[in-house]
Amino acid sequence: MNRRGVQSEDEALRFLRGQGLMLEERNYTCRLGEIDLIMHDGTTLVFVEVRMRRNRSFGAAAESITPRKRARLLAAARHFLAGRRTMPACRFDAVLIDNDGAPEWIKDAFGE
């Protein structure tokens, strides 16, 4: 991961901790994909995708979460949860950082 990516994840982590979430794991990686941050929001386990865009010539940060990326996140989350005895409440959030602006937190980003 490049320096800007690490800085964006650091910024998202600080922001979410400021909102009361607690970190469980960072950069969880398996053969199916990667999850940037895994956090707890009370009793809910939150899988967080952090997206940063310096300029919008390739689209906004939210637009970079493609259906393929969503499928890989879901597969990695299932892999992470496979070793659990009980299934916690879970959700997928996104933290979007466009043009070095303030983080935008989208709870349940993939909910229908």
C-alpha positions in Angstrom: 0.0 0.0 0.0 1.3 3.5 -0.8 1.9 6.2 1.7 -1.3 8.1 0.8 -3.3 4.9 1.3 -1.8 4.4 4.8 -2.5 8.0 5.7 -6.1 7.7 4.5 -6.6 4.6 6.6 -5.0 6.3 9.6 -7.3 9.3 9.1 -10.4 7.0 8.8 -9.3 5.1 11.9 -8.9 8.3 14.0 -12.3 9.5 12.7 -14.1 6.3 13.6 -12.5 6.1 17.0 -13.7 9.6 17.6 -17.2 8.3 16.9 -16.8 5.7 19.5 -15.9 2.6 17.4 -13.1 0.3 18.7 -10.6 -1.4 16.4 -10.4 -5.2 16.3 -8.1 -5.6 13.2 -6.5 -3.6 10.5 -5.8 -4.8 7.0 -7.3 -8.3 7.3 -6.1 -10.2 4.3 -7.0 -13.6 3.0 -6.9 -15.2 -0.4 -10.4 -13.9 -1.1 -9.8 -10.2 -0.4 -8.8 -7.6 2.1 -10.7 -5.6 4.7 -9.2 -2.2 5.6 -10.6 -2.0 9.1 -12.6 -4.3 11.3 -14.2 -2.4 14.2 -16.8 -2.7 16.9 -19.7 -0.3 17.1 -21.2 -1.4 20.4 -22.1 -5.1 19.8 -22.0 -4.8 16.0 -19.0 -5.9 14.1 -18.2 -3.4 11.3 -16.2 -4.1 8.2 -14.9 -0.8 6.9 -13.7 0.0 3.4 -11.6 3.2 3.1 -11.5 4.9 -0.2 -9.6 8.0 -1.1 -9.5 10.0 -4.3 -7.1 13.0 -4.8 -9.1 14.3 -7.8 -12.3 13.4 -9.4 -11.0 12.8 -13.0 -11.5 9.1 -12.3 -14.7 9.5 -10.3 -15.5 10.1 -6.7 -14.3 7.8 -3.9 -17.7 6.1 -3.6 -17.8 5.3 -7.3 -14.6 3.2 -6.8 -16.4 0.6 -4.8 -17.5 -1.6 -7.7 -19.7 -4.7 -7.5 -16.5 -6.8 -7.8 -14.9 -5.0 -4.9 -18.1 -5.5 -2.8 -18.1 -9.2 -3.6 -14.4 -9.5 -2.5 -15.2 -7.6 0.7 -18.1 -9.9 1.5 -16.0 -13.0 0.8 -13.2 -11.8 3.1 -15.7 -11.0 5.8 -17.2 -14.5 5.5 -13.7 -15.9 5.8 -13.0 -13.7 8.9 -16.3 -14.8 10.5 -15.8 -18.5 9.7 -13.8 -19.1 12.9 -16.3 -17.6 15.2 -18.5 -19.7 17.5 -21.3 -17.2 17.5 -22.3 -14.8 14.7 -22.3 -11.2 15.8 -24.5 -8.5 14.2 -22.5 -7.2 11.2 -22.5 -4.4 8.7 -20.3 -2.9 6.0 -19.4 0.8 6.3 -17.4 3.0 4.0 -15.2 6.0 4.8 -14.8 8.2 1.8 -12.1 10.8 1.5 -12.3 13.0 -1.6 -9.8 15.7 -2.4 -8.1 15.6 1.0 -11.5 16.7 2.5 -13.1 15.6 5.8 -14.0 11.9 5.9 -17.5 11.0 5.0 -18.8 8.0 6.9 -21.5 5.9 5.3 -23.0 3.4 7.7 -24.4 0.2 6.1 -22.9 1.3 2.8 -24.0 -1.8 1.0 -27.5 -2.2 2.5 -30.2 -2.5 0.0 
